[in-house]
């Protein structure tokens, strides 16, 4: 369960990003078909999509750091020749 946690964090960051982008698109369509305005829907799409994308950077970056740490620990624990 706790193996390759860095890789899982990076995958989760990508999934969360795509879910946020899809939700922004759904919100955009809700504005458009709800008669609330074209530009408001476009704003929801742009701001929501960018927020999901930029928000996932921190989790993805932390996943990279954990991956590098795991690799260093494996190299440290290898027997010397």
C-alpha positions in Angstrom: 0.0 0.0 0.0 2.8 2.4 0.8 5.1 1.4 -2.0 5.9 4.0 -4.7 3.9 6.7 -2.9 5.7 9.4 -5.0 4.4 7.9 -8.2 0.9 7.6 -6.8 1.0 11.2 -5.7 2.0 12.3 -9.2 -0.8 10.2 -10.7 -3.3 11.6 -8.2 -2.2 15.2 -9.1 -2.9 14.5 -12.7 -6.3 12.9 -11.9 -7.3 15.9 -9.7 -6.2 18.3 -12.4 -8.3 16.6 -15.1 -11.3 16.4 -12.8 -11.0 20.1 -12.1 -10.8 20.9 -15.8 -13.8 18.8 -16.6 -15.8 20.4 -13.8 -14.8 23.9 -15.1 -16.1 22.8 -18.5 -19.4 21.6 -17.0 -19.7 24.8 -15.1 -19.1 26.8 -18.3 -21.8 24.8 -20.1 -24.2 25.4 -17.2 -23.7 29.1 -17.5 -24.2 29.0 -21.2 -27.3 26.9 -21.2 -28.7 28.5 -18.1 -28.9 31.8 -19.8 -26.4 33.5 -17.4 -24.1 34.8 -20.1 -21.5 33.7 -22.5 -18.6 35.7 -21.0 -19.3 34.5 -17.5 -19.3 30.9 -18.7 -16.0 31.6 -20.5 -14.6 33.1 -17.4 -15.6 30.0 -15.4 -13.9 27.8 -18.0 -10.6 29.8 -18.1 -10.3 30.5 -14.4 -11.5 27.1 -13.3 -9.2 25.2 -15.7 -6.2 27.3 -14.9 -6.8 26.9 -11.2 -7.0 23.2 -11.4 -3.9 23.0 -13.5 -1.8 25.4 -11.4 -3.2 23.8 -8.2 -1.9 20.4 -9.2 1.7 21.6 -9.5 2.3 21.5 -5.8 1.1 17.9 -5.4 3.0 16.8 -8.5 6.2 18.5 -7.3 5.9 16.9 -3.9 5.5 13.6 -5.6 8.7 14.2 -7.5 10.5 15.0 -4.3 9.3 11.9 -2.6 10.4 9.8 -5.6 13.9 11.2 -5.5 14.0 10.6 -1.7 12.9 7.0 -2.2 15.7 6.5 -4.8 18.3 8.0 -2.5 17.2 5.7 0.3 17.4 2.6 -1.9 20.9 3.6 -3.1 22.0 4.2 0.5 20.8 0.8 1.7 22.5 -1.1 -1.2 25.5 -3.1 -0.1 28.8 -1.7 -1.1 30.9 -3.7 -3.5 
